């Protein structure tokens, strides 16, 4: 039963965490990287027809600004979502600590009430069972009842969470290297905190860590890879070309720049291009305003398979990993529905064995109501008969 509750917690936590990612890539919320990439190459296509026109060059600059902003936005939103998950981990850790403390308190109360008595403190035991189910939804646990009727609970990695009247506490602490939150258990005696983040094998917390450390990290990696690949390939061609006027005999200029450690967050158009669109390289020959050879070379990047190990273009690669995210969200929703059905079925069977059947009680109620009505009729009839007999005597 509690294992099923752990599965529900894991699937519900995963679906909720993944749902938050959907809005980042929704075209209804903001133009996607793919859309801005298309706009950028469309602006370049127009420049290939009018390489010397200042307004057209201005359009290229604006389209490039929108493109780098889309990379920046996606990375910032993914980081924000990671921070949101960290806050959820912290909140869940506090809830777990409160549950563990309550279980230990109930253990003490149950032991006190049952000492020297044959009766069991059923109400308190029921409250404790409810807490155990809540706990199993959050993390994977194992437990047993000792000879004094007190519950002992072990958590991920065989960490001791409750031992009779003693309860450990759980905390989310920031990792100094990654900046992310680790889950740690601190025993009541205050011994060295034990990190259990990698020992989670079910429950809501495992799904939060999985989405944070695997799904989101992979999305950020793909976004960084695309930003860096675009900048590298575009710059390599752009450096070979010449601009206009003061830049008509100069080459070797980059169009984009970025920090290799965080490409999507840091990518931007170079200050030189932002200040003067004449710095945009268009031709392969110096001082040739109508030359568009370099622009045409840059346009070939639109269909070049430079992503995913040479198997996809920029837009294809973006479409691939966003589609995979959509499939993952759909799969998580289906898993949640399936786990809820299983848990509901197990709950029904549990109630049929140890609980009260509402249908059966309703039938019994009708039966006793009918018997009561019949008895009342007999009494009323008897009373009327006695009244008649007495009236005849008088």
Buried (B, 14 or more C-beta within 10 A) or exposed (E): BBEBBBBBBBBBBBBBBBEBBEEBBEEEEBBBBBBBBBBBBBBBBBBBEBBBBEEBBEBBBBBBBBBBBBBBBBBEBBBEBBBBBBEBBBEBBBBBBBBBBBBBBBBBBBBEBBEEEEEEBEEBBEBBBEBBBBBBBBBBBBBEEEEEBBBBBBBBBEBBBBBBBBBBBBBBBEEEEEEBBBBBBBBBEEEEBBBBBEBBEBBBBBBBBBBBBEBBBEBBEBBBBBBBBBBBBBBEBBBBBBBBEEBBEEBEBBBBBBEEEBBBBBBBBBEBBEEBBBBBBBBBEBEBBEBBBBBBBBBEBBEEEBBBEEEBBBBBBBBBBBEBBBEBBEBBBEBBEEBBEEBEEBBEEEEEEEEEEEEEEEEEEEEEEEEEEEEEEEEEEEEEEEEEEEEEEE
